[in-house]
Each structure stands twice: as C-alpha cells, then as structure tokens.
Amino acid sequence: MCIRDRYQRRVHGVYFKKENQEKKKQQQKMNQADQQELGTQKLASNLISILTTSGIRYEGTLFKINPNDQSIALQSVKSFGTEGRREGNEIPPSPVVHDIIVFKGTDIKDLCVISENSNAE
C-alpha cells in the first residue's frame, strides 16, 4: 500500500466519521421532536386551566405545546376573570369563547389538567 492510499483512507475515514456523527445528531433531534409531538398528541383534547401572572384564569382544550417558543395554545377558551385574586382592580368573567389563545410560558403562573382525554395512554 502506498502513502497516497493511506492518506486517502485516513482523510475519508475522518470525513465519514464526521458525517456519521452529524447524521446521529440529526436523528436524535428528530427523535426528540417526535417525542415532544407525541406527548402533545397524548395531552391534546385535555381540559386545561391556566392562571396567568396577572391573576386571570382561563379554561380551554389543549391545542398545542411549542417547546421552541415556550408557549401553550388552548382552543375553545373561556376567561373566568380574576375571581377575587386582585383587590380593587377586578376583571370580570367574559361570556366570549375564544377560538384559540396562545400563552407564553413566562405569563403562566399555574397550569392544571382539569379532565384528561379518555384516549390518553
């Protein structure tokens, strides 16, 4: 075997090793995204209650969890106002049912699952 062949094997071996490592990282990222999506699917249709940092309580059906934006989206959302949590500046309940509301994670003080979907495993 000549020096040139050894060099090509070494260079190509390093190249393929790096390429395989990059493929493994991409697969791991895809697996994590799939697991997060699967978790969201299992939780979807659960009735959720969210208390915001401003003291307003909302109830709605879980629509989507976005880990990248750190947000949660609820659909068919009702606002129950502050329910006595703020003195002097009460916000009354709203009769309006909102199609979808997206809550930032930083705006959520408390989150409760009120009723679980019967399809959740």
C-alpha positions in Angstrom: 0.0 0.0 0.0 1.4 3.4 -1.0 1.4 6.5 1.2 -1.3 8.1 -1.0 -3.7 5.2 -0.3 -3.1 5.5 3.4 -3.7 9.3 3.3 -7.0 8.9 1.3 -8.2 6.2 3.8 -7.4 8.4 6.7 -9.0 11.5 5.2 -12.0 9.6 4.0 -12.3 7.8 7.3 -12.4 11.1 9.2 -14.9 12.5 6.8 -17.2 9.6 7.0 -16.9 9.6 10.8 -17.9 13.2 11.0 -20.7 12.7 8.5 -22.0 9.7 10.7 -21.8 11.8 13.8 -23.8 14.6 12.2 -26.4 12.1 11.0 -26.7 10.7 14.5 -27.2 14.2 15.9 -29.9 15.0 13.3 -31.7 11.7 14.2 -31.5 12.5 17.9 -33.1 15.9 17.2 -35.8 14.3 15.1 -36.5 11.7 17.8 -36.8 14.5 20.4 -39.2 16.4 18.2 -41.2 13.3 17.6 -41.4 12.5 21.3 -42.5 16.1 22.0 -45.1 15.9 19.3 -46.3 12.5 20.6 -46.5 14.0 24.1 -48.6 16.8 22.8 -50.9 14.4 20.9 -51.4 12.4 24.1 -52.3 15.6 26.0 -54.4 17.0 23.2 -58.1 17.4 24.0 -57.5 17.6 27.7 -59.3 20.4 29.5 -56.7 22.7 30.9 -56.9 25.6 33.4 -54.3 28.3 33.2 -53.8 31.0 35.8 -51.8 33.9 34.4 -49.3 36.1 36.2 -51.9 38.9 36.1 -54.4 36.7 38.1 -56.8 35.8 35.3 -58.0 32.2 35.0 -58.6 30.6 31.6 -60.0 27.2 30.7 -59.8 25.5 27.4 -58.8 22.4 25.5 -55.1 21.9 24.9 -54.3 22.6 21.3 -50.5 22.7 21.0 -47.4 22.9 23.1 -44.5 24.7 21.4 -41.2 24.0 23.2 -39.2 26.2 20.9 -41.4 29.3 21.7 -42.1 28.0 25.2 -45.8 28.5 24.6 -49.0 26.7 25.1 -52.1 27.1 22.9 -55.6 26.4 24.1 -58.7 26.2 22.0 -62.3 27.0 22.9 -61.1 29.2 25.7 -63.2 30.8 28.4 -62.0 33.6 30.6 -63.1 33.5 34.3 -61.5 36.8 35.2 -59.6 37.4 38.4 -62.1 35.7 40.7 -61.1 37.8 43.7 -57.4 37.4 43.3 -56.9 41.2 42.7 -58.2 43.7 45.2 -59.6 46.9 43.7 -58.9 46.1 40.1 -61.1 43.1 39.5 -61.6 41.7 36.0 -65.0 40.1 35.5 -65.5 36.8 33.6 -66.1 37.1 29.9 -69.0 35.4 28.1 -67.0 35.2 24.9 -65.4 31.9 24.0 -62.2 32.4 22.1 -61.2 30.0 19.3 -57.5 29.9 20.2 -55.3 31.7 22.7 -51.5 31.2 22.9 -49.9 31.7 26.3 -46.2 32.4 26.7 -44.6 30.2 29.4 -43.5 33.3 31.2 -47.1 34.5 31.5 -48.3 31.3 33.2 -48.4 31.2 37.0 -50.2 27.9 37.3 -51.4 25.1 35.0 -53.8 22.3 35.9 -55.3 19.4 33.9 -59.0 19.5 34.8 -60.1 16.4 32.9 -58.0 14.0 30.9 -58.8 12.7 27.4 -60.0 9.2 27.6 -57.7 8.3 24.6 -54.6 9.3 26.6 -52.3 6.4 27.5 
